[in-house]
Amino acid sequence: MRSLTAAVLCATALLGGCAGMSDTQQRALTGTTGGAAAGAVLGAIGGNAGLGAAAGAAAGLAGGLLYDHHKKSEEAAYQQGYAAARQQR
């Protein structure tokens, strides 16, 4: 029971550290950790979990940054359309 409580407290502390991050930082971190986890699993199947985790982290980081770029472009297009609509009033 004590180890479960300690694990929950550690997880809460780690997640609390992400509170002040920008959207870009959060998306990059999410992509990196997700990619590393998936890469480690696939690498373990192939015989080298460390290499798989490294490759997965790199791919996840790239994916997270591409997703961030897409979301920023989407927001910019929305703001442009909103401003254009307000001018036509």
Secondary structure as UniProt FT lines:
FT   HELIX           2..16
FT   TURN            17..20
FT   HELIX           23..46
FT   HELIX           49..87
//
